[in-house]
Amino acid sequence: MPDELMTQDEAVSALLAYMFSGAIGSPKGKRVGYALIEPTPTTFSWSAALEDLDGPTTPIDRYLVKIDRQSKEIYTPKPIILSEIELTEAIFTATGHHLASSTRFTDGVLSISYKIIVQESLDVVYVVQLRHHGCSVHGFIHDFDLENGRPSSLACASSLSNTGREETARGHRVGK
């Protein structure tokens, strides 16, 4: 029936078929990692990525994939990233320091991490992370002590806006 809404199980099947179709890159030698970010009465929004079977050698590109429950249409995937402007705002809000450089450097199962160097102290490294926990995304900024390679303090932990850039990717706004 056309009036029936897509179930979560149907959406998972559609998501996997889409990801393995080559829509975001070659699926050869890859698996799909995914997590439900936000179910609504009209859509399912997923974080999804093609991951190397032997483990990532580089950070994994994750995408927001939104599926319309009524039409079963899969919208164009949007990369889940932080722009340089957003990283600049996040690090300044959390520390009062100014961004000198940033690099994606490692990802967890449900996180995206950036290594940050600030102008005021080139020997201090910050890590900005986007983390997915159930139906929310959180941002964390850690201060790393370069001498022992371990976090020395948590500089900021803030919930990311669920509505910032609502159609692109939750997890773009830090410090709200």
C-alpha positions as CSV (number, residue, x, y, z in Angstrom):
1,M,0.0,0.0,0.0
2,P,1.4,3.4,-0.9
3,D,0.1,4.9,2.4
4,E,2.3,2.6,4.6
5,L,5.3,4.2,6.1
6,M,8.7,2.5,5.7
7,T,9.7,0.6,8.8
8,Q,13.2,0.8,10.3
9,D,14.1,-2.7,9.1
10,E,13.0,-1.7,5.6
11,A,15.1,1.4,5.8
12,V,18.1,-0.6,6.9
13,S,17.7,-2.8,3.8
14,A,17.3,0.2,1.6
15,L,20.4,1.9,3.2
16,L,22.6,-1.1,2.7
17,A,21.5,-1.6,-0.9
18,Y,22.2,2.1,-1.6
19,M,25.6,2.0,0.1
20,F,26.7,-1.1,-1.8
21,S,25.4,0.3,-5.1
22,G,28.5,2.5,-5.4
23,A,26.6,5.7,-4.8
24,I,29.3,7.1,-2.5
25,G,32.3,5.1,-3.8
26,S,33.4,1.6,-4.7
27,P,32.1,-1.0,-2.3
28,K,34.8,-3.5,-3.3
29,G,36.5,-4.9,-0.2
30,K,34.3,-2.8,2.1
31,R,31.6,-3.1,4.6
32,V,28.9,-0.6,5.6
33,G,29.1,0.9,9.0
34,Y,25.9,2.8,10.0
35,A,24.0,4.2,12.9
36,L,20.5,5.6,13.2
37,I,20.9,9.3,14.1
38,E,17.3,10.5,14.0
39,P,14.0,8.7,13.4
40,T,11.0,11.0,12.8
41,P,7.5,10.3,11.6
42,T,8.5,11.2,8.1
43,T,12.2,10.2,7.7
44,F,15.0,8.1,9.0
45,S,18.4,9.8,9.2
46,W,21.5,7.6,9.3
47,S,25.3,8.1,9.7
48,A,26.8,5.7,7.1
49,A,30.2,4.9,5.8
50,L,32.0,2.4,3.6
51,E,34.8,0.9,5.7
52,D,37.7,-1.2,4.6
53,L,37.3,-4.8,5.7
54,D,40.9,-4.8,7.0
55,G,40.4,-1.7,9.0
56,P,40.8,2.0,8.1
57,T,44.2,3.2,6.9
58,T,42.9,6.8,6.7
59,P,39.9,8.5,8.4
60,I,36.6,7.3,7.1
61,D,34.3,9.6,5.2
62,R,30.9,9.4,7.0
63,Y,27.7,10.6,5.4
64,L,24.3,11.7,6.6
65,V,21.8,9.6,4.6
66,K,18.2,10.6,4.9
67,I,15.3,8.3,3.7
68,D,11.8,9.5,3.2
69,R,9.5,7.0,5.0
70,Q,6.5,7.7,2.7
71,S,8.1,7.8,-0.8
72,K,11.1,5.6,0.2
73,E,13.3,8.1,-1.6
74,I,16.9,8.3,-0.5
75,Y,18.1,11.9,-0.5
76,T,21.6,12.8,-1.7
77,P,24.1,11.9,1.0
78,K,25.8,14.8,2.8
79,P,29.3,14.5,4.3
80,I,29.4,14.7,8.1
81,I,32.3,17.1,8.7
82,L,33.3,20.2,10.5
83,S,34.5,23.1,8.4
84,E,37.5,25.2,9.2
85,I,35.2,28.0,10.3
86,E,33.3,25.6,12.7
87,L,36.6,24.2,14.1
88,T,37.8,27.8,14.6
89,E,34.7,28.7,16.5
90,A,34.7,25.6,18.5
91,I,38.3,25.9,19.7
92,F,38.0,29.6,20.4
93,T,34.8,29.1,22.4
94,A,36.3,26.3,24.4
95,T,39.8,27.7,25.0
96,G,40.0,31.3,23.9
97,H,42.8,30.3,21.4
98,H,43.0,30.8,17.7
99,L,43.2,27.9,15.2
100,A,46.6,27.5,13.5
101,S,46.0,24.2,11.7
102,S,43.6,21.3,11.7
103,T,43.8,17.7,10.4
104,R,41.4,14.8,10.4
105,F,43.4,12.1,12.0
106,T,41.4,9.2,13.4
107,D,37.9,8.0,13.7
108,G,36.2,5.7,16.2
109,V,33.2,3.5,15.4
110,L,30.8,6.4,15.8
111,S,33.1,9.4,16.0
112,I,35.1,11.8,13.8
113,S,38.2,13.4,15.2
114,Y,40.3,16.4,14.3
115,K,43.8,17.3,15.6
116,I,44.0,21.0,16.3
117,I,47.1,23.2,16.8
118,V,46.5,26.7,18.1
119,Q,48.5,29.9,17.4
120,E,49.1,30.8,21.0
121,S,50.8,27.5,21.9
122,L,52.2,25.4,19.0
123,D,53.2,22.6,21.5
124,V,49.7,22.0,22.7
125,V,47.4,19.7,20.6
126,Y,43.7,19.7,21.0
127,V,41.4,17.0,19.7
128,V,37.9,17.9,18.6
129,Q,35.6,15.0,18.3
130,L,32.0,14.5,17.0
131,R,30.5,11.5,18.7
132,H,27.2,9.8,18.0
133,H,25.3,8.4,21.0
134,G,21.9,7.1,20.3
135,C,19.8,9.9,18.8
136,S,22.2,12.7,19.6
137,V,25.6,13.9,18.5
138,H,28.1,15.5,21.0
139,G,31.3,17.5,20.5
140,F,34.3,17.1,22.8
141,I,37.5,19.1,22.9
142,H,40.4,17.4,24.7
143,D,43.7,19.1,25.6
144,F,46.7,16.7,25.0
145,D,50.0,16.9,26.8
146,L,52.6,16.2,24.1
147,E,55.2,15.1,26.7
148,N,53.2,12.0,27.8
149,G,50.8,11.7,24.9
150,R,47.7,11.6,27.1
151,P,44.8,13.9,27.7
152,S,45.6,16.4,30.4
153,S,42.2,17.9,30.8
154,L,38.8,18.1,29.2
155,A,38.5,21.6,27.9
156,C,34.9,21.6,26.7
157,A,32.0,19.1,26.3
158,S,28.9,20.5,24.7
159,S,25.9,19.0,23.1
160,L,25.7,19.8,19.4
161,S,22.6,21.4,17.9
162,N,20.0,19.1,16.5
163,T,18.8,21.8,14.3
164,G,22.0,23.5,13.0
165,R,22.1,22.9,9.3
166,E,19.1,20.6,9.8
167,E,19.1,19.1,6.4
168,T,22.8,18.5,6.0
169,A,24.2,16.8,9.1
170,R,23.7,17.0,12.8
171,G,27.0,17.5,14.3
172,H,28.1,20.6,12.5
173,R,27.5,23.0,15.4
174,V,29.8,23.1,18.4
175,G,29.5,25.3,21.4
176,K,25.8,26.1,21.3
